[in-house]
Amino acid sequence: MKARKILAVSSLACAFAVAGCRTSPYVQTTITNATGDNLQQIQVDYPSASFGKDKLPNGAAYPYRFKVQGSGAPHIEFTDSAGKNHKADGPSLAEGDTGTLDIRITPGYNVTWQPSLHK
């Protein structure tokens, strides 16, 4: 009988703990290098922070997850193998956005942004 009470109390406490848990909103992003060239010094600035990678070989992808705090457009900057710097602006992000943001760098060093975001 005592074991049943302990089990019931444990189950109830677990249910309250799970009900109170919330996942933090984040954006899962992937930078894909489809340029035909090896890239270096890749940096993405987004509202309130930034992330980057030293090198991204042709055909490689770099996944990263971040939380949007504030609002504004992300920016990417990278250098090609000839040492030329490239920049591009992305779509507007707002605090609390969650979902995915695919960043693809294509031949000619064009950058496409494919957001799939919601609140």
N, C-alpha and C positions, 0 to 999 in steps of 0.2 A: 504493500500500500504506500509506504513512504517513497519507494522508487518511482511510483506513478506520479506522485506529487512533484518530485524533483524533475521528472521528465516533462510534466505539464508546464511547470514554471520555466524550465529551460526553453521549451518550444515557444512559449509566449514571449519570452525575452528576445529570442532569435527573430520572431516575426516582427516585433517592434523595431529591432535594429535594422532589419532589411527594409521595412517601410520608411524608415527615416533616412536611408541612404539615397543620395542623388549623385548621378555622375556629372562631372564637370563638363560643360560644353567645350568642345575643341574642334579644330579643323585638321583633318588628315590631308597633308599635301604631298605631292610627288613631283620632283623635278626630273624630267626626262631629256637626255641629250640625244637628239636625232639630227645633229648638224653634219655629221661626216667628219667632224674635227674633235679633238680632245679639248675640253674647256678647263679653266682653272680660276681660282679665286671667285667662286660663286657665292653671292650673298643676297639674301632676301630680307628686306626690311618690311615689317608690318606694324600696325599700330601697337606701340609700347615696347617692341623688342625686335630682334633679328636672329637669323640663323644662317649658316653657310657650310660650305665644303671646299677644301683646298683644290681637289681635282675631281672631274667627272668625265671619264672616258666616253668616246662616242658609243652610243647604244646603251649606256648605263642609265640607271634611275636611282634617285636618292629620295627615300621617304622621310618625312618629318611630321611631327604632330605638335600643334601649338594652340594656345588659348588666346582669343582676341580680347584685348582690354582696351577700350576706347574705340574710335572709328577712324577710317581713312583707307586709302588705297595702298596695297603692297607695291614694292618696287624690287626688281631683280637687276643685279649688275654682275657681269662676268667678263673674263678675258679669254680671247681665242688663242690658238697656238702661235699666231704671229705677234701677239702682245697687244692687240687692239682691244680696247674696252668697249663693252656694249651695255646698254641700259634699256629697261622697259617698265612701264607702269601697268598695274593690274586693276582688277575690278574693286569697287569699294567694299570694305568689310565693316561690320558693326559689332559692338560688344555683344556677346552671347551667341554669335553665329556658330553653327555646328554643321558638319558635313565634310565634303571633299573639295579640294582645289588642286587641279592638275595643271602643272606648268610645263609646257613642252617647248623646247628650243629646237627649231627646224633649220634646214639649209638656208643660208643667207643670214643666219643669226636672228631670224624672226622668232618672237615669243608669242605663244598662244596661251591664254588662260581659260581653263574650263571649270568654272565654279558650279558646284551643286550644294548650295547652302540653304539653311533655314534657321529660324530662331528656336 
